[in-house]
Amino acid sequence: MNHLNAVTFAILAAAFVLVTCIGFASARWRPAEDPMHLNEWGLGGRGFGTFVSWFLLGGDIYTAYTFIAVPALVYATGAAGFYALSYTIMVFPIVFIFAPRLWSVARARGYVTPGEFVRGRYGSQGLGLAVAVTGILATMPYIALQLVGIESVLTVMGIGSTSGSAFVRDLPLIIAFAVVAAYTYLAGLRAPALIAFVKDILIYTTVIVAMLYIPGKLGGWGHIFSAASTHLNTVNPATGKPFGSIVVLPAGEWAYATLALGSALALFVYPHVTTGVFAAKRRDVIRRNTAMLPAYTLILGLIALLGFMARAEPAVNADVKAAGGNAQLSVPLLFAHMFPSWFAGIADSAIVVGALVPAAIMSIAAANLFTRTIYKELLKPDATPAQETRVARLASLIMKVGALGFALELNKTFSINLQLLGGIWILQTFPAIVISLYTRWFHRAALIIGWAAGMVYGTVQAYRTPGGGQAHFGGSAAPVFGHITYIAIAALLLNLAVAAVLTLVFRATGLQDGWDATKPSDYTADPVTVPAAAARTRTRDHSAAPGAGTPARATSAAGSRPMATPPDPQRVGRYRRTPARHERARFRGPRA
Amino acid sequence: MAQPAPPGKSPATWGVVTVLLIVAIAGALWVPIYARSMPKLGDFPFFYWFQLIWVPVTGVLCWICYLLLRGKPAAAARPEHGRGRRQ
């Protein structure tokens, strides 16, 4: 397996060059009037229609790590690994419910990140900062894992692995990432949006061919399932229990369901997914996409089945064993053993390009968070849009270098542990981001303390979970009240309970709450255009200046398509949280 | 997941949408429904083919919900909408 195949390598290199050209060319795609506005660099002009959004969100949700890790999990443990399929089934109905409201409020108020929304909703810098920092912390290891995905492809191809020098070994990865960093810097979100087309053509081709071709070569599905079940029923000498099962056992159902639900809820609050949502042109684009994005879920299910195919091929099992039992190599190895070398090159390109797209989106999303919630909020409140864009570009580079450092310098297990923690952490921002879309009931201080409680509990619980030969961070599920539960869900429940109780306490003691800068109509608004100038005035002064949202509303009222919610005074009265006059004096922020 | 009904959509429409989305989520979330190997479809245990089939079902349910919630005036605004405005 360490013999470099020239054909496979040439095809991978060609795919990389093609993607690089597209990346640089994308800077000229749909040129903006004002390219130095964060709406342009960070959200691709907020003008992606259904078609582009489909590719962009697909590129967001299905990453290289998914393509490597999910079949690896299926390869090692069987049915338990299929929670990823269940999770990507339920994520779209969930997105259908929440995403349009988040899109509307972001569009009406000119928010680029969820951190700004939370800051505006609660008038709380601290809460906005907590959301932004959590987002950045959770994203960094996620980018690093994209590199781990590329690395496993390169390892199987034999690139660099034979060299004694660590620098030479890592060189291909460094070059690849430097090139991605360069075009992301230049073109912003437009680059991954365009490259996602290539990525998807490669992935769909690979998966369809694999499904038609490999089972025949391995002796049919019957043989694949029976080979897998023979392995899974074998007792693992390390644990004294079977390796896994072909169907989830009753004892594992709770873990399976909570993992799927927790991952689905967490996905929606990951910054790179909200970035993809905010980049949509219209409110309807998101809902229409939830009906079409399941095409990726189907592909994910088929990719998961590759894990069983790898199990049915003795040569793959032998090579995985030779590599110290690294199941992450199983899919690249399967491709190498099953496909002629030219098609193995296409399949490997699919994984590598599949890593570059989400890595770019994630670094942009994290850069947006840093710029709007940390730089503009704390360091330079009077930053011009051009300064914001410059800072965001720089931040995206720093994110990439940081992720590269993670992937190269730190132990691979460490990245995976951090990713596990990232999933737990990011879900703790769910109450502040998603529940706030519906109610402003929670007190801002209660939400911060709830968030902290969830973070601490989740981290400690993950640390205390042994498994997979590790004493700590051995798995993402732990026993809670006798059920094996996804730690993130348990932490979220604790988070909510703390926030609810403290909200009652703080209300009773009359602790000062923040000023809500959003209006009820913002959550259902559907403005046709976002004039950059209007967005700028709104973001510069987003503390509810009267008529802050007027430009967008005016255009939608003047356009031929009325917005979803005409300002209905009765309804506004019902939902608006306008403090009574005697209360108003207590609010520090600028008043409407 | 009842949402405060925005004006223009009847509570009945929101009710139907809520039910459809709950069905879509429950089909994947309620593991005991499909944690079994029989009946098989071809060589595929029930666990696998049920989940794979539930994927397009979810897509169709989301599409129905989208159609139900799509604003009526959207049809009239179609020509303008379809021109792909750019900024």
Interface residues (C-beta under 8 A of the other chain):
Chain A: R30 A32 E33 G45 R46 G47 G49 A79 F82 L85 S86 Y87 I89 M90 F92 P93 I94 F96 I97 G220 W221 G222 I224 F225 I246 V247 V248 L249 P250 E253 W254 Y256 A257 A260 L261 K281 R282 D284 R287 R288 T290 A291 M292 L293 P294 A295 T297 L298 G301 L302 L305 Y438 T524 V528 T529 V530 P531 A532 G559 S560 R561 P562 A564 T565 P566 D568 R571 Y575
Chain B: M1 Q3 P4 P6 P7 G8 L21 A24 I25 G27 A28 L29 W30 V31 P32 A35 R36 S37 G42 D43 F44 P45 F46 F47 Y48 Q51 L52 W54 V55 P56 T58 G59 V60 L61 C62 W63 C65 Y66 L69 R70 G71 P73 A74 A76 A77 E80 H81 G84 R85 R86 Q87
